[in-house]
Amino acid sequence: VGTGITDEVFGELGERLQTIKSDQKPGEYIVPKILTPDVWVEPNIVV
């Protein structure tokens, strides 16, 4: 199954996500405490 995202676009997306990452869970997220991601990001990029 493909995403349609090229390696180049995937790399650019990673760079953009670095600018909006956070150590804290954004308030609008509802996530079970058992789930702990490596990184939180603010929801403001549409792909």
Steps between C-alpha positions, in 0.01 A plus 500: 500500500643834400440843643574695185761698694847496347816463709572868434158613625527265798833662593352849465207399719743380767677837492169686534392279790824582683391864515167420671599214730423525869598326823143541625182339365285764326185568703259396227647148478315223683741209536505208747784541752641162397591645157817708509629631167861592430393852402187713520424750225247780476226417246557760228641325190269354235650256250 
